[in-house]
């Protein structure tokens, strides 16, 4: 409006001036003089309105960060000192003098970074946001060192009032590898906590749950209970041990109280506040099979938060389905393609192909080294996998397949390859197909992964615990060709980093530490496990930002700090580029910005 007024005023003034200049007899004409004066006043009014609009805009929509070390993560790894943000976008980036002199008058907010380091916001490429939100209020069993400690934690929860009468007692995070005798917990162990309260404690990997007798009674488990794609474990006498594996865990979920839209919203908000404090501005999350009243409830919770302007973090939903008929309903109802601005969108089909290495449920060609009776579990036959992936591709939906064992990775790649050929899938779709975890591999597998242009969704933080068991589980030969992140990168495979939280901590600095040192949190092994597979710091950060954005098809919008991209960035207290790599995991976030707005500040939080 202001520009139009200025333009009209200017045109009228110039025209009347030209008339008086050309026609000498009109120079003293009162009407011409009044028109000229009026047009000048109109022009001045236009400039005044423009000024007021700019003032209003700069108060709410513009900011300059300066005197910092801004790592752009562009293709040259450029480092700048200042950035100008306007209307949620990076408008310019450069040196302090240039940015301040050019945009200082337009920017109401100016923040002196005092030499602090700036990075693009982290993008966790595979997380369970609702599951993480739940973990913040459930019994934390991570790090416990014995079954006695596990039992004590359960009793304390009931006695302290943390348990609500009539509900299940839920915990997660136990790992038998930390126990002295390395024995799995059993139904009898949990019965010593309570035989009245139903109890379900999930292993750290989230592929195995142990329940007590009361829970088994509620579910209705008997000698004939069988679950395709899972296992209701029994001992040599055919007696239920209490362990439910893979899809058998759904027996628990299906009998628990269903979360309402409001419950899911609270869980999301609880999780996002913590994630933002870690410098995570985007997540690619697997939530649709959360303990809600169906996938529609979960999506409705996200959409409602967005409409209420309470969804701060950016979410790309990895749409997990176990049953193909339910997936068909999802497609028929328009579940794929939902988008709420830049904050929420449904992404690839997620398939849970096999299990975990720690639980010996990852699907292998050859038996486990430490248990020749096991080769793992497949949630799908090859035909079922083919059908699922073909249906996704026909609906222009990429796929992300959870595959840890070598056999499942091959099955996933075979299904993807067949679907692309039979459905003539466009490159814009298949460029986002990927393998989640992609751990137990061979050179030939990685070559095929590159040929198919698959994304590897990796979790370096897994190595902090898996290095102790990998040789035991699969032997030295197989493990030496596994967790090969550097080899993937050298072959040109796009690696997108995440944590699989709450399986592991979502703290990006712990994940980066694991990637660049290949050590656990006790500093072991001293030289790093398979140190030749270490990433350098620049590679790890790019995998956590630029490559993660590529995985969700958003690399043109975020992932680097460049002109025209979203102003999602973090300021950290430490210069991690000049830190001892062993100290990186202790780095802390000073400030998190999403859309150019401060959503977390260590000063106020």
C-alpha positions as CSV (number, residue, x, y, z in Angstrom):
1,X,0.0,0.0,0.0
2,X,2.8,2.4,1.0
3,X,4.7,1.7,-2.2
4,X,1.5,2.4,-4.3
5,X,1.0,5.8,-2.5
6,X,4.6,6.8,-3.0
7,X,4.4,5.8,-6.7
8,X,1.2,7.8,-7.3
9,X,2.5,10.9,-5.5
10,X,5.7,10.8,-7.4
11,X,4.1,10.3,-10.8
12,X,1.6,13.2,-10.2
13,X,4.4,15.5,-9.0
14,X,6.7,14.8,-12.0
15,X,3.8,15.1,-14.5
16,X,2.6,18.5,-13.1
17,X,6.2,19.7,-12.9
18,X,6.7,18.7,-16.6
19,X,3.5,20.5,-17.6
20,X,4.6,23.7,-15.9
21,X,8.1,23.4,-17.4
22,X,6.8,22.9,-20.9
23,X,4.1,25.5,-20.8
24,X,5.5,28.7,-19.4
25,X,2.1,30.3,-19.0
26,X,1.1,27.6,-16.5
27,X,4.1,28.0,-14.1
28,X,2.2,30.4,-11.8
29,X,-1.1,28.6,-12.2
30,X,-2.6,28.1,-8.8
31,X,-4.1,24.7,-9.7
32,X,-0.8,23.4,-10.9
33,X,1.0,24.6,-7.8
34,X,-1.7,23.0,-5.6
35,X,-1.3,19.7,-7.5
36,X,2.4,19.8,-7.1
37,X,2.2,20.5,-3.3
38,X,-0.5,17.9,-2.9
39,X,1.5,15.3,-4.7
40,X,4.5,16.0,-2.5
41,X,2.4,15.6,0.6
42,X,1.0,12.3,-0.8
43,X,4.5,11.1,-1.5
44,X,5.6,12.1,2.0
45,X,2.7,10.3,3.5
46,X,3.7,7.2,1.5
47,X,7.2,7.3,2.9
48,X,5.8,7.8,6.4
49,X,3.5,4.8,6.1
50,X,6.4,2.7,4.7
51,X,8.6,3.8,7.6
52,X,5.9,2.8,10.1
53,X,5.4,-0.6,8.4
54,X,9.2,-1.2,8.5
55,X,9.3,-0.3,12.1
56,X,6.5,-2.6,12.9
57,X,8.1,-5.4,10.9
58,X,11.6,-5.0,12.3
59,X,10.4,-5.2,15.9
60,X,8.8,-8.7,15.4
61,X,10.5,-10.3,12.4
62,X,14.1,-9.4,12.1
63,X,17.3,-10.1,14.1
64,X,21.1,-9.9,13.6
65,X,23.5,-12.3,15.3
66,X,27.0,-11.0,15.2
67,X,30.5,-11.6,16.7
68,X,30.2,-15.3,16.4
69,X,31.7,-18.3,14.7
70,X,28.9,-19.3,12.3
71,X,29.5,-22.7,10.7
72,X,27.3,-22.6,7.6
73,X,27.8,-26.3,6.7
74,X,27.6,-25.2,3.1
75,X,29.6,-27.2,0.5
76,X,32.7,-25.3,1.4
77,X,32.2,-25.5,5.2
78,X,32.3,-21.7,5.2
79,X,32.6,-19.9,8.6
80,X,31.1,-16.4,8.9
81,X,30.7,-14.1,11.9
82,X,27.2,-12.5,11.4
83,X,23.8,-13.4,10.0
84,X,20.7,-11.3,9.2
85,X,17.3,-13.0,9.7
86,X,14.0,-11.6,8.5
87,X,10.6,-13.2,8.4
88,X,11.9,-16.6,9.5
89,X,14.5,-16.8,6.7
90,X,18.2,-16.2,6.5
91,X,18.4,-13.1,4.4
92,X,22.2,-12.6,4.5
93,X,25.3,-14.0,6.1
94,X,28.8,-12.5,6.2
95,X,31.2,-10.4,8.2
96,X,30.1,-8.2,11.2
97,X,30.8,-4.9,9.5
98,X,29.0,-5.8,6.3
99,X,25.9,-7.2,8.0
100,X,25.6,-4.5,10.7
101,X,26.1,-1.6,8.2
102,X,23.7,-3.0,5.7
103,X,20.9,-4.2,7.9
104,X,21.4,-2.5,11.3
105,X,18.7,0.1,10.7
106,X,16.2,-2.6,9.7
107,X,16.8,-4.9,12.7
108,X,15.4,-4.1,16.1
109,X,17.1,-7.1,17.8
110,X,20.8,-7.4,17.7
111,X,22.5,-10.2,19.6
112,X,26.2,-10.2,20.4
113,X,27.3,-13.8,20.3
114,X,30.6,-13.0,22.2
115,X,32.5,-15.4,20.1
116,X,30.2,-18.4,20.6
117,X,29.8,-21.2,18.0
118,X,26.7,-21.3,15.8
119,X,25.5,-24.4,13.9
120,X,22.4,-25.4,11.9
121,X,19.7,-26.9,14.2
122,X,20.2,-30.6,14.6
123,X,17.7,-32.9,12.7
124,X,17.3,-36.3,14.4
125,X,16.8,-38.6,11.4
126,X,15.1,-41.4,13.4
127,X,13.5,-40.9,16.8
128,X,10.3,-41.9,18.6
129,X,9.1,-38.6,19.8
130,X,6.0,-39.9,21.6
131,X,8.0,-42.8,23.1
132,X,10.6,-40.3,24.3
133,X,7.9,-38.2,25.9
134,X,6.6,-41.3,27.7
135,X,10.1,-42.2,28.8
136,X,10.4,-38.9,30.7
137,X,7.6,-40.0,33.1
138,X,8.0,-43.8,33.1
139,X,10.4,-45.9,35.3
140,X,13.9,-45.4,33.9
141,X,15.7,-48.7,33.9
142,X,18.7,-47.6,31.9
143,X,22.0,-48.3,33.5
144,X,20.8,-50.7,36.2
145,X,23.3,-53.4,37.0
146,X,21.4,-56.3,38.4
147,X,18.0,-58.0,38.5
148,X,17.8,-57.1,42.2
149,X,18.1,-53.5,41.3
150,X,15.4,-53.8,38.6
151,X,13.0,-55.4,41.2
152,X,13.8,-52.7,43.7
153,X,13.0,-50.0,41.2
154,X,9.6,-51.6,40.6
155,X,8.8,-51.9,44.2
156,X,9.8,-48.3,44.9
157,X,7.6,-47.0,42.1
158,X,4.5,-48.8,43.6
159,X,5.3,-47.7,47.2
160,X,6.2,-44.1,46.3
161,X,2.8,-43.4,44.7
162,X,4.2,-43.2,41.2
163,X,1.8,-46.0,40.2
164,X,-1.9,-45.2,39.7
165,X,-4.2,-47.9,40.9
166,X,-5.8,-49.8,38.0
167,X,-3.0,-48.9,35.5
168,X,-0.1,-50.9,34.2
169,X,3.4,-50.3,35.8
170,X,5.6,-49.4,32.9
171,X,9.3,-49.2,32.7
172,X,12.0,-49.3,30.0
173,X,15.7,-49.4,29.4
174,X,17.0,-52.6,31.0
175,X,19.9,-54.3,29.4
176,X,20.9,-57.8,30.5
177,X,24.4,-57.3,29.2
178,X,25.0,-55.0,32.1
179,X,24.0,-57.6,34.7
180,X,26.7,-59.7,36.3
181,X,25.1,-63.0,35.1
182,X,23.7,-61.5,31.9
183,X,20.4,-63.3,32.6
184,X,17.2,-62.0,31.1
185,X,14.5,-60.9,33.6
186,X,11.6,-63.3,33.8
187,X,7.9,-63.4,34.7
188,X,8.9,-64.7,38.2
189,X,11.3,-61.7,38.7
190,X,8.5,-59.3,38.1
191,X,6.1,-61.3,40.2
192,X,8.3,-60.6,43.1
193,X,7.4,-56.9,42.6
194,X,3.7,-57.5,42.4
195,X,1.2,-60.2,41.5
196,X,-1.7,-57.8,41.6
197,X,-0.4,-54.9,39.4
198,X,0.2,-55.7,35.7
199,X,3.8,-54.9,34.9
200,X,5.6,-54.5,31.6
201,X,9.3,-53.6,31.4
202,X,10.8,-53.1,28.0
203,X,14.4,-53.7,27.0
204,X,16.6,-50.8,26.0
205,X,16.3,-51.8,22.3
206,X,12.5,-51.6,22.4
207,X,12.3,-55.0,20.7
208,X,11.6,-57.1,23.8
209,X,9.4,-56.8,26.8
210,X,9.1,-58.8,30.0
211,X,5.8,-59.0,31.8
212,X,4.5,-60.5,35.1
213,X,1.8,-63.1,35.7
214,X,-0.9,-60.5,36.2
215,X,-0.1,-59.0,32.8
216,X,-0.1,-62.4,31.2
217,X,-3.5,-63.1,32.8
218,X,-5.0,-59.8,31.5
219,X,-3.6,-60.5,28.0
220,X,-4.8,-64.1,28.0
221,X,-1.5,-65.7,27.2
222,X,-1.7,-69.6,27.2
223,X,0.3,-72.5,25.8
224,X,-1.3,-71.9,22.4
225,X,-0.6,-68.2,22.1
226,X,1.3,-67.5,18.9
227,X,2.2,-64.3,17.1
228,X,3.4,-64.1,13.5
229,X,6.5,-61.9,13.3
230,X,7.1,-62.2,17.0
231,X,7.6,-64.7,19.8
232,X,5.9,-65.5,23.1
233,X,9.0,-67.1,24.6
234,X,8.7,-70.4,26.5
235,X,11.3,-72.5,28.3
236,X,12.2,-76.1,27.5
237,X,9.1,-77.3,29.4
238,X,6.8,-75.1,27.3
239,X,6.2,-72.6,30.2
240,X,5.9,-68.9,29.3
241,X,9.0,-67.1,30.5
242,X,7.5,-63.6,30.6
243,X,9.4,-62.4,27.5
244,X,7.5,-61.0,24.5
245,X,9.6,-60.4,21.4
246,X,8.9,-58.1,18.4
247,X,5.3,-58.2,17.3
248,X,4.3,-60.1,20.4
249,X,4.9,-56.9,22.3
250,X,1.7,-55.6,20.7
251,X,-0.2,-57.9,23.0
252,X,0.7,-55.5,25.8
253,X,0.0,-52.3,23.9
254,X,-3.4,-53.6,22.8
255,X,-4.5,-54.2,26.3
256,X,-3.3,-50.9,27.8
257,X,-5.5,-47.8,28.2
258,X,-5.5,-45.9,24.9
259,X,-4.1,-42.3,24.9
260,X,-6.6,-39.6,23.9
261,X,-5.7,-36.7,21.6
262,X,-5.1,-34.6,24.7
263,X,-2.8,-37.2,26.2
264,X,-0.8,-37.4,23.0
265,X,-0.5,-33.6,22.8
266,X,0.9,-33.5,26.3
267,X,3.4,-36.2,25.5
268,X,4.5,-34.3,22.4
269,X,4.9,-31.0,24.2
270,X,6.9,-32.7,27.0
271,X,9.2,-34.3,24.6
272,X,9.7,-31.2,22.3
273,X,10.8,-29.0,25.2
274,X,13.6,-31.4,26.1
275,X,14.7,-31.9,22.5
276,X,14.8,-28.2,21.8
277,X,17.1,-27.7,24.8
278,X,19.5,-30.2,23.2
279,X,19.5,-28.1,20.0
280,X,17.2,-30.4,18.0
281,X,15.0,-28.3,15.7
282,X,13.7,-31.0,13.4
283,X,12.8,-34.7,13.9
284,X,11.9,-37.6,11.7
285,X,9.8,-39.6,14.1
286,X,8.0,-42.9,14.2
287,X,4.8,-42.3,16.2
288,X,1.7,-43.7,14.4
289,X,1.7,-47.0,16.4
290,X,1.9,-45.1,19.7
291,X,-0.5,-46.3,22.4
292,X,-3.2,-44.0,21.2
293,X,-6.6,-44.8,19.7
294,X,-5.1,-45.3,16.3
295,X,-2.9,-43.4,13.9
296,X,-5.6,-40.8,13.3
297,X,-5.4,-39.8,17.0
298,X,-1.6,-39.2,16.7
299,X,-2.0,-37.1,13.5
300,X,-4.9,-35.1,15.0
301,X,-2.7,-34.3,18.1
302,X,0.1,-32.9,15.9
303,X,-2.4,-30.9,13.7
304,X,-4.1,-29.5,16.8
305,X,-0.8,-28.4,18.3
306,X,0.1,-26.8,15.0
307,X,-3.2,-24.9,14.8
308,X,-2.8,-23.7,18.4
309,X,0.8,-22.6,17.6
310,X,2.2,-25.0,20.2
311,X,4.2,-27.2,17.9
312,X,7.6,-25.7,18.0
313,X,9.8,-28.4,16.6
314,X,9.6,-29.5,12.9
315,X,8.2,-33.0,12.5
316,X,8.4,-35.4,9.5
317,X,6.4,-38.5,10.4
318,X,7.8,-41.8,9.4
319,X,4.6,-43.7,9.1
320,X,4.9,-47.1,10.7
321,X,2.4,-49.9,9.8
322,X,2.3,-53.5,10.7
323,X,-0.8,-54.5,8.8
324,X,-1.2,-53.7,5.1
325,X,-4.9,-53.4,5.3
326,X,-4.5,-50.6,7.9
327,X,-2.0,-49.0,5.6
328,X,-4.5,-49.1,2.7
329,X,-7.0,-47.3,4.9
330,X,-4.4,-44.7,5.8
331,X,-3.8,-44.1,2.0
332,X,-7.5,-44.0,1.2
333,X,-8.1,-41.4,3.9
334,X,-5.3,-39.1,2.5
335,X,-2.9,-39.8,5.4
336,X,0.1,-39.5,3.0
337,X,0.7,-36.0,1.9
338,X,-0.6,-34.2,5.0
339,X,1.4,-31.0,5.5
340,X,1.1,-28.2,8.0
341,X,3.4,-25.5,6.8
342,X,7.0,-26.4,7.6
343,X,6.2,-27.8,11.0
344,X,4.4,-31.1,10.4
345,X,4.2,-33.5,7.4
346,X,3.7,-37.2,6.9
347,X,6.8,-38.7,5.3
348,X,7.9,-42.2,4.2
349,X,6.3,-45.6,5.0
350,X,8.2,-47.1,7.9
351,X,8.5,-50.9,8.1
352,X,9.9,-52.7,11.1
353,X,11.7,-55.5,9.4
354,X,13.6,-57.3,12.1
355,X,14.8,-56.8,15.7
356,X,18.0,-55.8,17.5
357,X,21.4,-57.2,17.9
358,X,21.3,-57.1,21.7
359,X,18.1,-59.2,21.8
360,X,19.4,-61.6,19.1
361,X,16.4,-60.7,17.0
362,X,18.2,-59.0,14.1
363,X,17.7,-61.3,11.1
364,X,21.0,-62.9,10.0
365,X,21.9,-65.4,7.3
366,X,24.1,-67.4,9.7
367,X,23.3,-68.2,13.3
368,X,24.4,-66.0,16.1
369,X,28.0,-66.7,17.3
370,X,26.9,-66.9,20.9
371,X,23.7,-68.8,20.3
372,X,23.6,-71.2,17.3
373,X,19.9,-71.8,17.8
374,X,19.0,-68.3,16.7
375,X,19.2,-66.4,13.4
376,X,16.8,-63.6,14.4
377,X,13.2,-62.7,13.5
378,X,11.6,-61.4,10.4
379,X,8.4,-59.4,10.8
380,X,7.6,-60.0,7.1
381,X,8.1,-62.6,4.5
382,X,9.7,-61.4,1.3
383,X,6.3,-61.4,-0.5
384,X,4.8,-59.3,2.3
385,X,7.7,-56.8,2.2
386,X,7.4,-56.6,-1.6
387,X,3.7,-55.9,-1.4
388,X,4.0,-53.2,1.3
389,X,6.8,-51.4,-0.6
390,X,5.2,-51.7,-4.0
391,X,1.9,-50.2,-2.6
392,X,3.9,-47.3,-1.0
393,X,5.7,-46.5,-4.3
394,X,2.5,-46.7,-6.3
395,X,1.2,-43.9,-4.0
396,X,4.4,-41.8,-4.4
397,X,5.6,-42.6,-0.9
398,X,9.2,-43.5,-0.2
399,X,10.1,-46.2,2.3
400,X,12.3,-46.4,5.4
401,X,12.9,-50.0,6.4
402,X,14.2,-50.9,9.9
403,X,16.9,-53.5,9.0
404,X,19.8,-54.4,11.3
405,X,20.7,-57.9,10.3
406,X,22.4,-58.7,7.0
407,X,19.6,-60.9,5.7
408,X,16.9,-58.3,6.4
409,X,19.0,-55.6,4.8
410,X,19.2,-57.8,1.6
411,X,15.4,-58.5,1.8
412,X,14.7,-54.7,2.0
413,X,16.9,-53.8,-0.8
414,X,15.5,-56.6,-3.0
415,X,11.9,-55.4,-2.4
416,X,12.8,-51.8,-3.1
417,X,14.7,-52.7,-6.3
418,X,11.8,-54.8,-7.6
419,X,9.2,-52.1,-6.8
420,X,11.1,-49.4,-8.5
421,X,11.4,-51.5,-11.7
422,X,7.9,-52.7,-11.8
423,X,6.3,-49.4,-10.8
424,X,8.7,-47.2,-12.8
425,X,9.2,-45.1,-9.6
426,X,10.4,-41.5,-10.3
427,X,13.8,-40.6,-8.9
428,X,12.2,-37.8,-6.8
429,X,10.5,-40.5,-4.8
430,X,13.1,-43.2,-4.6
431,X,15.9,-40.8,-3.7
432,X,14.3,-40.8,-0.3
433,X,14.1,-44.6,0.2
434,X,16.4,-45.8,3.0
435,X,17.5,-48.4,5.5
436,X,17.1,-47.6,9.1
437,X,20.1,-48.7,11.2
438,X,21.8,-50.7,8.4
439,X,24.3,-52.3,10.8
440,X,25.4,-55.9,9.9
441,X,26.6,-55.4,6.4
442,X,29.0,-56.7,3.7
443,X,31.0,-54.8,1.1
444,X,28.6,-56.1,-1.6
445,X,25.6,-54.8,0.4
446,X,27.1,-51.4,0.7
447,X,27.9,-51.3,-3.0
448,X,24.3,-52.2,-3.8
449,X,23.1,-49.6,-1.3
450,X,25.0,-47.0,-3.2
451,X,23.8,-48.3,-6.6
452,X,20.2,-48.0,-5.4
453,X,20.9,-44.5,-4.0
454,X,19.5,-45.5,-0.6
455,X,19.8,-43.4,2.5
456,X,21.4,-45.0,5.5
457,X,19.7,-43.8,8.7
458,X,22.6,-44.3,11.2
459,X,22.9,-44.1,15.0
460,X,26.6,-43.8,16.0
461,X,25.6,-43.7,19.6
462,X,24.7,-47.4,19.4
463,X,28.4,-48.2,19.2
464,X,28.9,-47.0,22.8
465,X,27.2,-50.2,24.0
466,X,27.2,-52.5,20.9
467,X,31.0,-52.6,20.6
468,X,31.1,-54.8,23.7
469,X,28.7,-57.4,22.2
470,X,29.1,-57.2,18.5
471,X,32.1,-59.7,18.4
472,X,30.2,-62.1,20.7
473,X,26.9,-61.9,18.7
474,X,28.2,-62.2,15.1
475,X,31.9,-62.9,15.3
476,X,34.9,-60.9,14.4
477,X,34.6,-61.3,10.6
478,X,31.0,-60.1,10.4
479,X,31.4,-57.3,13.0
480,X,34.4,-55.9,11.2
481,X,32.2,-55.2,8.2
482,X,29.4,-53.7,10.3
483,X,28.7,-50.2,11.7
484,X,30.9,-49.0,8.8
485,X,29.8,-45.4,8.7
486,X,33.1,-44.1,7.2
487,X,33.0,-46.7,4.4
488,X,29.4,-45.7,3.6
489,X,30.5,-42.1,3.3
490,X,33.5,-42.9,1.2
491,X,31.3,-44.9,-1.2
492,X,29.0,-41.8,-1.6
493,X,26.1,-43.2,0.5
494,X,24.1,-40.4,2.2
495,X,24.2,-41.0,6.0
496,X,21.6,-39.3,8.1
497,X,22.3,-39.3,11.8
498,X,19.8,-39.9,14.6
499,X,19.5,-41.6,18.0
500,X,16.4,-43.8,18.0
501,X,15.6,-42.1,21.3
502,X,14.4,-43.3,23.8
503,X,16.5,-46.4,22.8
504,X,19.4,-44.0,23.4
505,X,19.8,-40.5,24.7
506,X,18.7,-37.9,22.1
507,X,21.6,-35.6,23.1
508,X,23.3,-34.8,19.8
509,X,26.7,-34.2,21.4
510,X,26.8,-37.7,22.8
511,X,25.9,-39.0,19.3
512,X,28.6,-36.9,17.7
513,X,31.1,-38.0,20.3
514,X,30.4,-41.6,19.5
515,X,30.8,-40.9,15.7
516,X,34.2,-39.1,16.0
517,X,35.8,-41.3,18.7
518,X,34.1,-44.7,18.5
519,X,34.4,-44.9,22.3
520,X,31.9,-45.6,25.0
521,X,31.3,-43.1,27.8
522,X,34.1,-44.6,29.9
523,X,36.5,-43.8,27.1
524,X,36.8,-47.5,26.0
525,X,38.4,-48.9,23.9
526,X,41.2,-46.3,24.3
527,X,41.9,-46.0,20.5
528,X,38.2,-46.4,19.6
529,X,36.4,-49.5,18.3
530,X,37.4,-50.0,14.6
531,X,38.9,-46.5,14.6
532,X,39.2,-46.5,10.8
533,X,35.4,-46.0,10.8
534,X,35.5,-42.8,12.7
535,X,33.9,-39.7,11.1
536,X,35.6,-36.4,11.4
537,X,33.6,-33.6,13.2
538,X,32.6,-31.8,9.9
539,X,31.2,-35.1,8.5
540,X,29.3,-35.9,11.7
541,X,27.7,-32.5,11.8
542,X,26.8,-32.6,8.1
543,X,25.2,-36.0,8.6
544,X,23.1,-34.5,11.5
545,X,22.0,-31.4,9.5
546,X,22.3,-31.3,5.8
547,X,22.1,-35.1,5.1
548,X,19.2,-35.5,7.6
549,X,17.3,-32.7,5.7
550,X,18.0,-34.6,2.5
551,X,16.5,-37.8,4.0
552,X,13.1,-36.0,4.4
553,X,13.4,-34.2,1.0
554,X,13.9,-30.8,2.6
555,X,17.6,-30.0,1.8
556,X,16.6,-26.9,-0.1
557,X,14.8,-25.5,2.9
558,X,17.0,-26.4,5.9
559,X,20.1,-28.2,7.0
560,X,22.7,-25.5,6.2
561,X,22.9,-21.8,7.1
562,X,22.6,-20.2,3.7
563,X,20.6,-17.3,2.1
564,X,16.9,-18.2,1.6
565,X,16.9,-21.1,4.1
566,X,14.9,-21.4,7.3
567,X,16.4,-19.7,10.3
568,X,16.8,-22.8,12.4
569,X,20.0,-22.6,14.3
570,X,21.7,-23.2,17.6
571,X,24.3,-21.4,19.6
572,X,26.6,-23.5,21.7
573,X,28.7,-22.5,24.7
574,X,31.8,-24.4,23.6
575,X,33.9,-24.2,20.4
576,X,33.6,-27.9,19.6
577,X,35.9,-27.5,16.6
578,X,38.8,-26.8,18.9
579,X,37.8,-29.2,21.7
580,X,39.4,-32.5,22.6
581,X,37.1,-35.0,20.8
582,X,36.7,-36.9,24.1
583,X,35.1,-33.8,25.6
584,X,32.5,-33.1,22.8
585,X,29.8,-35.1,24.6
586,X,29.8,-32.4,27.4
587,X,29.1,-29.5,25.1
588,X,25.9,-27.5,25.9
589,X,23.4,-25.4,24.1
590,X,23.2,-21.7,24.9
591,X,20.3,-20.9,22.6
592,X,18.0,-22.6,20.1
593,X,16.2,-20.6,17.3
594,X,13.4,-21.9,15.1
595,X,12.0,-19.6,12.4
596,X,14.4,-16.9,13.7
597,X,12.6,-17.0,17.1
598,X,14.4,-17.9,20.3
599,X,12.6,-21.1,21.6
600,X,15.2,-22.0,24.2
601,X,17.8,-19.9,26.1
602,X,20.1,-21.3,28.8
603,X,19.8,-17.9,30.5
604,X,16.0,-18.3,31.1
605,X,15.5,-22.1,31.0
